[in-house]
Amino acid sequence: MDKLQTNAFYRRLFLLGVSIAGLYFLYKVKTILLPFIFAFFLAYLLNPLVEFVEKKKVPRVFAIFVVYTIVFTLFTGIVVFGVPVLLEELNKLIQAIPILSAEIHKIISSFETEYSNFALPQAVKIAVSESIHDMESGLVDIVRSGTDAVFQLFSYIVSFIVAPVFAFYILKDFRRIKNSFEMTIPRKYRSDVMAVVRDVDDIISGFIRGHLTISAVVGTLTGIGMYLIGADFAVIIGFIAAVAELIPYLGPFIAAVPAISLSLLVSKKTALYAVAVIVIVQQLENSVISPKILGHNLGLHPLIIIFALLSGGKLLGFAGLLLGVPLAAVLKVSLRYIYLKLVDENFS
């Protein structure tokens, strides 16, 4: 082994050691990483807007202030007008849970009376009864879990407040950070890695920004629809629909359960109207909203998307449902690029 190969070996060994030590350090301080994660995510979302303003011959720092002012104004409006309504509905929802449970139990009891008249084996009737009661408990647990999740968001308030400050410095030196990352890649692999990174960035940015916009529109339309049919907790239902919309294909079904359940507090007729609202909004989302905002898909077959969702949910829970599809798209891009490099050395 000559000196050049020896130096290369020790350099790789050094980088591996630093990487392992860095990952271990991040694991040990994981409890303080949340505001930094929020900051990077926020900077990633806002950077295109900053660059758009910057192209108008505006200095980058001033462009960041312009974007921050617009976003802060919108966020303040949502907090001032939306949070008090949301808290009021959450308080009413907590008080209404026993009523909702009683309403569900009444419907289930009526159903039990109907199917008990059929000539079914006793073992089958017992199994059906147990399944019905499990479903009742599950519906109530979903409502309670949703309430707890919304309240839990407020425990992250410090991270939400600090993150924009960190994001400002990330945005200010965004290009420098990007160049520093590029320089850490060995020259031999730099062009290949950066080509994959650019493709991945196109997918991730399109997915995140597009689906955040779509979820906001769907949540708003669902909330308005629930308000118009006279359902209680329209803001909460709209919020749930917005979050669920981030999960392709399965989102509408997730949103439909609390929407219909909470509409039962008014009447069965209102619950049917709630079904109509969910269906109409989803038809608008599929035929108008998504094509206009996204303009294209991730190039994944629906079966692959559903498999990615189920796999992500199994491995990582709710976070896996959110990350499963973009990660599957990233994996597809990476494997495709590697395959093309292997079969065609002229590919770049």
Contacts in CASP RR format, 6 or more apart in sequence:
PFRMAT RR
TARGET T0000
AUTHOR 0000-0000-0000
METHOD contacts of the structure
MODEL  1
MDKLQTNAFYRRLFLLGVSIAGLYFLYKVKTILLPFIFAFFLAYLLNPLV
EFVEKKKVPRVFAIFVVYTIVFTLFTGIVVFGVPVLLEELNKLIQAIPIL
SAEIHKIISSFETEYSNFALPQAVKIAVSESIHDMESGLVDIVRSGTDAV
FQLFSYIVSFIVAPVFAFYILKDFRRIKNSFEMTIPRKYRSDVMAVVRDV
DDIISGFIRGHLTISAVVGTLTGIGMYLIGADFAVIIGFIAAVAELIPYL
GPFIAAVPAISLSLLVSKKTALYAVAVIVIVQQLENSVISPKILGHNLGL
HPLIIIFALLSGGKLLGFAGLLLGVPLAAVLKVSLRYIYLKLVDENFS
1 9 0 8 1.000
26 33 0 8 1.000
34 156 0 8 1.000
34 159 0 8 1.000
35 158 0 8 1.000
35 159 0 8 1.000
35 162 0 8 1.000
35 163 0 8 1.000
35 166 0 8 1.000
36 163 0 8 1.000
36 166 0 8 1.000
38 159 0 8 1.000
38 160 0 8 1.000
38 163 0 8 1.000
38 166 0 8 1.000
38 167 0 8 1.000
39 162 0 8 1.000
39 163 0 8 1.000
39 164 0 8 1.000
39 165 0 8 1.000
39 166 0 8 1.000
39 167 0 8 1.000
39 170 0 8 1.000
40 167 0 8 1.000
40 170 0 8 1.000
42 163 0 8 1.000
42 164 0 8 1.000
42 167 0 8 1.000
43 167 0 8 1.000
43 170 0 8 1.000
43 171 0 8 1.000
43 174 0 8 1.000
44 205 0 8 1.000
44 208 0 8 1.000
45 208 0 8 1.000
45 209 0 8 1.000
45 212 0 8 1.000
46 64 0 8 1.000
46 67 0 8 1.000
46 71 0 8 1.000
46 167 0 8 1.000
46 171 0 8 1.000
47 171 0 8 1.000
47 174 0 8 1.000
48 205 0 8 1.000
48 209 0 8 1.000
49 67 0 8 1.000
50 60 0 8 1.000
50 63 0 8 1.000
50 64 0 8 1.000
50 67 0 8 1.000
50 171 0 8 1.000
50 174 0 8 1.000
51 63 0 8 1.000
53 63 0 8 1.000
53 66 0 8 1.000
53 67 0 8 1.000
54 60 0 8 1.000
54 63 0 8 1.000
58 66 0 8 1.000
60 171 0 8 1.000
60 172 0 8 1.000
61 172 0 8 1.000
64 168 0 8 1.000
64 171 0 8 1.000
64 172 0 8 1.000
68 164 0 8 1.000
68 168 0 8 1.000
82 235 0 8 1.000
85 235 0 8 1.000
86 150 0 8 1.000
86 235 0 8 1.000
86 236 0 8 1.000
86 239 0 8 1.000
89 232 0 8 1.000
89 233 0 8 1.000
89 234 0 8 1.000
89 235 0 8 1.000
89 236 0 8 1.000
90 147 0 8 1.000
90 150 0 8 1.000
90 151 0 8 1.000
90 236 0 8 1.000
92 232 0 8 1.000
92 233 0 8 1.000
93 143 0 8 1.000
93 147 0 8 1.000
93 233 0 8 1.000
93 236 0 8 1.000
93 262 0 8 1.000
94 147 0 8 1.000
96 232 0 8 1.000
96 262 0 8 1.000
96 265 0 8 1.000
97 140 0 8 1.000
97 143 0 8 1.000
97 144 0 8 1.000
99 265 0 8 1.000
100 140 0 8 1.000
100 143 0 8 1.000
100 261 0 8 1.000
100 262 0 8 1.000
100 264 0 8 1.000
100 265 0 8 1.000
101 136 0 8 1.000
101 140 0 8 1.000
103 264 0 8 1.000
103 265 0 8 1.000
104 136 0 8 1.000
104 139 0 8 1.000
104 140 0 8 1.000
104 261 0 8 1.000
104 264 0 8 1.000
105 136 0 8 1.000
107 264 0 8 1.000
107 268 0 8 1.000
108 132 0 8 1.000
108 133 0 8 1.000
108 135 0 8 1.000
108 136 0 8 1.000
111 132 0 8 1.000
112 129 0 8 1.000
112 132 0 8 1.000
115 125 0 8 1.000
115 128 0 8 1.000
116 125 0 8 1.000
120 128 0 8 1.000
139 257 0 8 1.000
139 261 0 8 1.000
142 257 0 8 1.000
142 258 0 8 1.000
142 261 0 8 1.000
143 258 0 8 1.000
143 261 0 8 1.000
143 262 0 8 1.000
146 240 0 8 1.000
146 258 0 8 1.000
150 236 0 8 1.000
150 239 0 8 1.000
170 177 0 8 1.000
182 190 0 8 1.000
182 194 0 8 1.000
185 193 0 8 1.000
185 194 0 8 1.000
191 348 0 8 1.000
192 337 0 8 1.000
192 341 0 8 1.000
192 348 0 8 1.000
195 337 0 8 1.000
195 348 0 8 1.000
196 333 0 8 1.000
196 334 0 8 1.000
196 337 0 8 1.000
199 333 0 8 1.000
199 337 0 8 1.000
200 330 0 8 1.000
200 333 0 8 1.000
200 334 0 8 1.000
203 298 0 8 1.000
203 326 0 8 1.000
203 329 0 8 1.000
203 330 0 8 1.000
203 333 0 8 1.000
204 326 0 8 1.000
204 330 0 8 1.000
206 294 0 8 1.000
207 298 0 8 1.000
207 325 0 8 1.000
207 326 0 8 1.000
207 329 0 8 1.000
208 326 0 8 1.000
210 293 0 8 1.000
210 294 0 8 1.000
211 245 0 8 1.000
211 246 0 8 1.000
211 294 0 8 1.000
212 246 0 8 1.000
213 293 0 8 1.000
214 245 0 8 1.000
214 285 0 8 1.000
214 289 0 8 1.000
214 290 0 8 1.000
214 293 0 8 1.000
214 294 0 8 1.000
215 242 0 8 1.000
215 243 0 8 1.000
215 245 0 8 1.000
215 246 0 8 1.000
216 242 0 8 1.000
217 285 0 8 1.000
217 289 0 8 1.000
217 293 0 8 1.000
218 241 0 8 1.000
218 242 0 8 1.000
218 245 0 8 1.000
218 281 0 8 1.000
218 282 0 8 1.000
218 285 0 8 1.000
218 289 0 8 1.000
219 238 0 8 1.000
219 239 0 8 1.000
219 241 0 8 1.000
219 242 0 8 1.000
219 245 0 8 1.000
219 281 0 8 1.000
220 238 0 8 1.000
220 242 0 8 1.000
221 281 0 8 1.000
221 284 0 8 1.000
222 237 0 8 1.000
222 238 0 8 1.000
222 241 0 8 1.000
222 242 0 8 1.000
222 255 0 8 1.000
222 259 0 8 1.000
222 277 0 8 1.000
222 278 0 8 1.000
222 281 0 8 1.000
223 234 0 8 1.000
223 235 0 8 1.000
223 237 0 8 1.000
223 238 0 8 1.000
223 241 0 8 1.000
224 234 0 8 1.000
225 234 0 8 1.000
225 277 0 8 1.000
225 281 0 8 1.000
226 233 0 8 1.000
226 234 0 8 1.000
226 237 0 8 1.000
226 238 0 8 1.000
226 259 0 8 1.000
226 263 0 8 1.000
226 274 0 8 1.000
226 277 0 8 1.000
227 234 0 8 1.000
229 263 0 8 1.000
229 270 0 8 1.000
229 273 0 8 1.000
229 274 0 8 1.000
229 276 0 8 1.000
229 277 0 8 1.000
230 266 0 8 1.000
230 270 0 8 1.000
231 237 0 8 1.000
231 259 0 8 1.000
231 262 0 8 1.000
231 263 0 8 1.000
231 266 0 8 1.000
231 270 0 8 1.000
231 273 0 8 1.000
231 274 0 8 1.000
232 262 0 8 1.000
232 263 0 8 1.000
232 265 0 8 1.000
232 266 0 8 1.000
233 262 0 8 1.000
236 258 0 8 1.000
236 262 0 8 1.000
237 255 0 8 1.000
237 258 0 8 1.000
237 259 0 8 1.000
237 262 0 8 1.000
238 255 0 8 1.000
240 254 0 8 1.000
240 255 0 8 1.000
240 258 0 8 1.000
240 259 0 8 1.000
241 255 0 8 1.000
241 259 0 8 1.000
241 278 0 8 1.000
241 281 0 8 1.000
244 250 0 8 1.000
244 251 0 8 1.000
244 252 0 8 1.000
244 254 0 8 1.000
244 255 0 8 1.000
245 251 0 8 1.000
245 252 0 8 1.000
245 255 0 8 1.000
245 285 0 8 1.000
246 322 0 8 1.000
247 254 0 8 1.000
247 309 0 8 1.000
247 321 0 8 1.000
247 322 0 8 1.000
248 305 0 8 1.000
248 309 0 8 1.000
248 325 0 8 1.000
249 302 0 8 1.000
249 305 0 8 1.000
249 306 0 8 1.000
249 309 0 8 1.000
250 306 0 8 1.000
250 309 0 8 1.000
250 321 0 8 1.000
252 278 0 8 1.000
252 282 0 8 1.000
255 278 0 8 1.000
256 275 0 8 1.000
256 278 0 8 1.000
259 274 0 8 1.000
259 277 0 8 1.000
259 278 0 8 1.000
260 271 0 8 1.000
260 274 0 8 1.000
260 275 0 8 1.000
260 278 0 8 1.000
263 270 0 8 1.000
263 271 0 8 1.000
263 273 0 8 1.000
263 274 0 8 1.000
264 270 0 8 1.000
264 271 0 8 1.000
298 305 0 8 1.000
298 325 0 8 1.000
298 326 0 8 1.000
298 329 0 8 1.000
299 329 0 8 1.000
299 332 0 8 1.000
300 308 0 8 1.000
300 325 0 8 1.000
300 328 0 8 1.000
300 329 0 8 1.000
300 332 0 8 1.000
304 328 0 8 1.000
305 325 0 8 1.000
305 328 0 8 1.000
308 324 0 8 1.000
308 325 0 8 1.000
308 327 0 8 1.000
308 328 0 8 1.000
309 321 0 8 1.000
309 324 0 8 1.000
309 325 0 8 1.000
311 324 0 8 1.000
312 320 0 8 1.000
312 321 0 8 1.000
312 323 0 8 1.000
312 324 0 8 1.000
313 320 0 8 1.000
313 321 0 8 1.000
313 324 0 8 1.000
316 323 0 8 1.000
340 347 0 8 1.000
341 347 0 8 1.000
END
